[in-house]
Amino acid sequence: MHLIYSDSYEISLDLHPWYTSKYRLTLDQVRKHGLIDESQILEAPLADDSDIATVHSIDYYRKLIDLDFSDDEAKDAEIPLTSETVNLAWRMTGGTILASRKALEDGLCVHLGGGFHHAFPNRATGFCLLNDIAISLRVLLRSQVIESAAVIDCDLHQGDGTAHIFRSDPQVFTLSMHQQDAFPFCKQRSDLDVELPSGTGDELYLPALDSALARLFTEMPRPGLIHYQAGVDAYAGDLLGRLKLTENGLRERDRRVIDAAVSRKIPLVITLGGGYTAGPYEVARLHANTVLEALAAARGDG
Ligand SMILES: [Zn+2]
């Protein structure tokens, strides 16, 4: 199994809740377990402009290139719109495309980045400039490498951009499990939304996940690829969310999603998504758990 990553994911956002150091720290923690060889780590490339165009409008593309946004548009992004953040979005997208291709070759791949599910075709919202999930799937669908795909989005926040992009596309099934009364406050309709009240813990979350997975595979028994957005902001200690999953609960969630794909021999690509704890080491530990579960599954002992 390969891990897709780039040192250039770490940029300076000052006191922003999105710690971009978490990608490096996640890889550090995975390395400490001694389970990976350096040859498994592949550098994320920049996405091609033609890849971006499979999802995003030409007007929006121009705005990103020219850094030409209105004050309202800049406010919605909730991150500075600079050449550095735009470049990061391009590379994160290239990373997710590469990870998806590797998942098709090897059965499983983790991108130590990605999961920017709030980006819409013509606007940036909630830290997300380019919807790497949607772009990677469109690139593979357009080139007929796959004929269908499913998105399992377990980030605390709804995958609203992804849901919107694929709202009338029968080739992609979108499943989002998220906190009901959290950002985005104007929800989109996924093929399956599981809305969870504040305070939901492991004991309600995990059965709800099982039901959602069963429904997904009833609706689309054999997707050509599953994209799992494994955001860890459902953690009880998260600063932006109010779900109450434990660290073990998150690991169990990951195991169930990974097993659902691996046991059916459906290629699985994983992106890290959100996670906003009080410090970057804690969130990196949670993301590293996801990587460790994927490595265990790839070894056949998951
Ligand atoms: Zn999130």
Boltz pocket constraint, residues with backbone or C-beta under 6 A from the ligand:
constraints:
  - pocket:
      binder: B
      contacts: [[A, 155], [A, 156], [A, 157], [A, 231], [A, 233], [A, 273], [A, 274], [A, 275]]
      max_distance: 6.0
